């Protein structure tokens, strides 16, 4: 079996109304998060590419990290003062080419699935996953994530973006980073349903690494 990749295709929501400065700030945040994700344990070059003004793509060489990465990216954007959200479609499958200088000329099943998945998302959906034919397991995780992420405050998202790093930073470390008390960090994370999100990300990774995700 050829190696599998996770391809993220996204577009920013309401970018026209937000203006060029806010759009560019959101894209810089996505690019920065993509670079950080590529440094996760077992990660790989994310090759973030901006396209079509408010569109973007990145590729992960370890699909087991895909759901956690999607959570972190949504949290990072929600934490920005611009407040511009993004839709994310994750396609998982083989890749024929990762492109030349960037992903603009990349190709393969994972890219096709990701692009088509974004077209299927409606204006209320923030996350979709396509892995062959989407399984009930994948659909449930995507729906769960959508519901939880839409309810985050900016402060909650800021804490979640830190807490979901694979190294699982302590409350003390996050408190120092955010300049607030450990109790305040804990309050934010509880309100953001971190435990549920972390469990979903870990279950996805275990299932994927064990080849239990149907359609892979």
Kinemage of the C-alpha trace (Angstrom):
@kinemage 1
@onewidth
@group {chain A} dominant
@subgroup {mainchain}
@vectorlist {calphas} color= white
{ca unk a 1} P 0.000 0.000 0.000
{ca unk a 2} L 1.406 3.463 -0.880
{ca unk a 3} L 1.944 5.885 2.011
{ca unk a 4} L -1.086 7.887 3.081
{ca unk a 5} L -1.234 11.645 3.580
{ca unk a 6} L -3.735 14.017 5.133
{ca unk a 7} L -4.477 16.980 2.889
{ca unk a 8} L -6.235 19.997 4.379
{ca unk a 9} L -8.159 22.285 2.037
{ca unk a 10} L -9.753 25.338 3.602
{ca unk a 11} L -11.262 28.721 2.990
{ca unk a 12} L -11.861 31.633 5.340
{ca unk a 13} L -15.455 32.550 6.135
{ca unk a 14} L -16.567 36.153 5.737
{ca unk a 15} L -13.162 37.298 4.551
{ca unk a 16} L -14.564 39.881 2.126
{ca unk a 17} L -16.432 41.702 4.871
{ca unk a 18} L -13.452 41.428 7.228
{ca unk a 19} L -11.102 43.298 4.927
{ca unk a 20} L -7.619 42.708 3.556
{ca unk a 21} L -5.729 43.346 6.800
{ca unk a 22} L -7.777 40.818 8.767
{ca unk a 23} L -7.598 38.303 5.920
{ca unk a 24} L -3.818 38.559 5.765
{ca unk a 25} L -3.545 38.247 9.561
{ca unk a 26} L -5.638 35.075 9.493
{ca unk a 27} L -3.503 33.596 6.714
{ca unk a 28} L -0.323 34.388 8.644
{ca unk a 29} L -1.793 32.604 11.660
{ca unk a 30} L -2.639 29.507 9.600
{ca unk a 31} L 0.848 29.484 8.079
{ca unk a 32} L 2.399 29.809 11.530
{ca unk a 33} L 0.303 26.983 12.955
{ca unk a 34} L 1.159 24.792 9.960
{ca unk a 35} L 4.854 25.368 10.671
{ca unk a 36} L 4.369 24.463 14.337
{ca unk a 37} L 2.415 21.311 13.480
{ca unk a 38} L 5.231 20.181 11.184
{ca unk a 39} L 7.487 20.177 14.275
{ca unk a 40} L 5.233 17.870 16.297
{ca unk a 41} L 6.755 14.496 17.250
{ca unk a 42} L 6.596 12.267 14.180
{ca unk a 43} L 5.469 15.175 12.038
{ca unk a 44} L 6.589 16.208 8.577
{ca unk a 45} L 6.833 19.273 6.354
{ca unk a 46} L 3.335 20.741 6.141
{ca unk a 47} L 4.006 22.724 2.920
{ca unk a 48} L 1.344 25.346 3.605
{ca unk a 49} L 0.147 27.092 0.434
{ca unk a 50} L -2.241 30.010 0.113
{ca unk a 51} L -4.533 29.982 -2.899
{ca unk a 52} L -7.431 31.905 -4.421
{ca unk a 53} L -7.241 34.818 -2.009
{ca unk a 54} L -9.019 33.290 0.977
{ca unk a 55} L -8.208 29.647 0.209
{ca unk a 56} L -5.355 27.530 1.538
{ca unk a 57} L -3.941 24.005 1.633
{ca unk a 58} L -1.459 22.008 3.654
{ca unk a 59} L -0.393 18.383 3.723
{ca unk a 60} L 0.564 16.190 6.692
{ca unk a 61} L 2.675 13.094 6.279
{ca unk a 62} L 1.166 11.469 9.366
{ca unk a 63} L -2.648 11.270 9.033
{ca unk a 64} L -2.973 10.079 12.640
{ca unk a 65} L -2.331 13.706 13.640
{ca unk a 66} L -4.994 15.130 11.336
{ca unk a 67} L -7.852 15.607 13.793
{ca unk a 68} L -5.639 17.147 16.487
{ca unk a 69} L -4.140 19.477 13.884
{ca unk a 70} L -7.607 20.580 12.748
{ca unk a 71} L -8.600 21.383 16.330
{ca unk a 72} L -5.432 23.417 16.900
{ca unk a 73} L -5.865 25.358 13.663
{ca unk a 74} L -9.477 26.226 14.430
{ca unk a 75} L -8.510 27.259 17.964
{ca unk a 76} L -5.658 29.437 16.757
{ca unk a 77} L -7.920 31.300 14.352
{ca unk a 78} L -10.698 31.719 16.919
{ca unk a 79} L -8.152 33.195 19.341
{ca unk a 80} L -7.266 35.985 16.899
{ca unk a 81} L -8.969 39.333 17.433
{ca unk a 82} L -10.021 39.267 13.774
{ca unk a 83} L -12.331 36.358 14.599
{ca unk a 84} L -12.324 35.027 11.010
{ca unk a 85} L -13.169 31.294 11.056
{ca unk a 86} L -12.230 28.759 8.410
{ca unk a 87} L -13.795 25.697 6.918
{ca unk a 88} L -11.476 22.683 6.788
{ca unk a 89} L -11.869 19.613 4.612
{ca unk a 90} L -9.441 16.770 5.331
{ca unk a 91} L -8.824 14.230 2.605
{ca unk a 92} L -6.815 11.133 3.491
{ca unk a 93} L -5.257 8.907 0.875
{ca unk a 94} L -2.222 8.470 -1.393
{ca unk a 95} L -0.531 11.379 -3.125
{ca unk a 96} L 0.886 11.280 -6.649
{ca unk a 97} L 2.914 14.476 -6.335
{ca unk a 98} L 3.524 17.039 -3.588
{ca unk a 99} L 4.097 19.674 -6.224
{ca unk a 100} L 7.178 21.644 -7.100
{ca unk a 101} L 7.681 24.886 -5.170
{ca unk a 102} L 4.373 24.575 -3.319
{ca unk a 103} L 1.095 22.628 -3.385
{ca unk a 104} L -0.419 24.536 -6.309
{ca unk a 105} L 0.523 21.762 -8.725
{ca unk a 106} L 0.251 18.828 -6.298
{ca unk a 107} L -1.999 15.892 -7.196
{ca unk a 108} L -3.366 12.591 -5.994
{ca unk a 109} L -6.370 10.972 -4.347
{ca unk a 110} L -5.936 12.819 -1.045
{ca unk a 111} L -5.991 16.209 -2.808
{ca unk a 112} L -9.056 15.243 -4.842
{ca unk a 113} L -10.924 14.010 -1.764
{ca unk a 114} L -10.041 17.124 0.201
{ca unk a 115} L -11.184 19.510 -2.524
{ca unk a 116} L -14.454 17.687 -3.129
{ca unk a 117} L -15.067 17.502 0.602
{ca unk a 118} L -14.794 21.279 0.918
{ca unk a 119} L -17.353 21.700 -1.859
{ca unk a 120} L -19.771 19.511 0.123
{ca unk a 121} L -19.516 21.537 3.346
{ca unk a 122} L -22.331 24.025 3.822
{ca unk a 123} L -21.967 27.479 5.365
{ca unk a 124} L -22.681 26.172 8.894
{ca unk a 125} L -20.036 23.417 8.846
{ca unk a 126} L -16.426 23.962 9.865
{ca unk a 127} L -14.912 20.489 9.486
{ca unk a 128} L -15.282 17.532 7.146
{ca unk a 129} L -13.215 14.355 6.784
{ca unk a 130} L -13.065 12.148 3.699
{ca unk a 131} L -11.201 8.860 3.862
{ca unk a 132} L -12.328 6.673 1.000
{ca unk a 133} L -16.054 6.648 1.752
{ca unk a 134} L -16.569 8.496 5.044
{ca unk a 135} L -17.312 6.139 7.914
{ca unk a 136} L -19.763 6.705 10.791
{ca unk a 137} L -16.707 6.979 13.043
{ca unk a 138} L -15.295 9.856 11.022
{ca unk a 139} L -18.638 11.578 10.632
{ca unk a 140} L -19.278 11.416 14.375
{ca unk a 141} L -15.895 12.935 15.207
{ca unk a 142} L -16.319 15.726 12.670
{ca unk a 143} L -19.816 16.542 13.913
{ca unk a 144} L -18.678 16.489 17.531
{ca unk a 145} L -15.785 18.820 16.761
{ca unk a 146} L -18.037 21.208 14.837
{ca unk a 147} L -20.487 21.520 17.706
{ca unk a 148} L -17.824 22.091 20.335
{ca unk a 149} L -15.618 24.484 18.369
{ca unk a 150} L -18.487 26.773 17.406
{ca unk a 151} L -19.127 27.446 21.094
{ca unk a 152} L -15.600 28.582 22.003
{ca unk a 153} L -14.916 32.079 23.261
{ca unk a 154} L -11.707 33.747 22.108
{ca unk a 155} L -10.116 33.135 25.523
{ca unk a 156} L -11.113 29.465 25.527
{ca unk a 157} L -9.714 28.980 22.034
{ca unk a 158} L -6.440 30.590 23.061
{ca unk a 159} L -6.057 28.048 25.864
{ca unk a 160} L -7.133 25.107 23.695
{ca unk a 161} L -4.530 25.951 21.033
{ca unk a 162} L -1.843 25.481 23.700
{ca unk a 163} L -3.384 22.519 25.509
{ca unk a 164} L -3.750 20.326 22.424
{ca unk a 165} L -0.046 20.260 21.635
{ca unk a 166} L 0.979 16.554 21.576
{ca unk a 167} L 3.370 17.132 24.494
{ca unk a 168} L 0.366 18.003 26.705
{ca unk a 169} L 1.732 21.080 28.521
{ca unk a 170} L 0.928 21.463 32.211
{ca unk a 171} L -1.479 24.029 33.632
{ca unk a 172} L 1.494 25.885 35.074
{ca unk a 173} L 3.198 26.087 31.686
{ca unk a 174} L 0.041 27.329 29.976
{ca unk a 175} L -0.662 29.824 32.762
{ca unk a 176} L 2.794 31.299 32.364
{ca unk a 177} L 2.370 31.528 28.602
{ca unk a 178} L -1.034 33.205 28.868
{ca unk a 179} L -0.199 35.409 31.853
{ca unk a 180} L -3.116 34.141 33.953
{ca unk a 181} L -3.554 31.811 36.922
{ca unk a 182} L -3.665 28.025 36.663
{ca unk a 183} L -7.222 28.152 37.957
{ca unk a 184} L -8.190 30.511 35.144
{ca unk a 185} L -6.576 28.205 32.569
{ca unk a 186} L -8.439 25.232 33.982
{ca unk a 187} L -11.707 27.177 33.872
{ca unk a 188} L -11.192 28.098 30.227
{ca unk a 189} L -10.321 24.540 29.202
{ca unk a 190} L -13.278 23.052 31.048
{ca unk a 191} L -15.621 25.484 29.312
{ca unk a 192} L -14.098 24.549 25.953
{ca unk a 193} L -14.620 20.800 26.586
{ca unk a 194} L -10.910 20.085 26.240
{ca unk a 195} L -11.208 16.600 27.724
{ca unk a 196} L -13.672 15.545 25.025
{ca unk a 197} L -11.603 17.075 22.233
{ca unk a 198} L -8.381 15.498 23.464
{ca unk a 199} L -10.087 12.111 23.772
{ca unk a 200} L -11.427 12.394 20.209
{ca unk a 201} L -7.975 13.303 18.860
{ca unk a 202} L -6.301 10.457 20.734
{ca unk a 203} L -8.961 7.918 19.701
{ca unk a 204} L -8.555 8.987 16.073
{ca unk a 205} L -4.776 8.607 16.274
{ca unk a 206} L -4.943 5.183 17.927
{ca unk a 207} L -7.498 3.919 15.436
{ca unk a 208} L -5.557 5.232 12.474
{ca unk a 209} L -2.242 3.872 13.664
{ca unk a 210} L -3.900 0.504 14.200
{ca unk a 211} L -5.445 0.570 10.701
{ca unk a 212} L -8.912 0.501 12.214
{ca unk a 213} L -10.333 3.422 10.270
{ca unk a 214} L -12.486 1.900 7.558
{ca unk a 215} L -11.764 3.134 4.072
{ca unk a 216} L -8.053 3.713 4.545
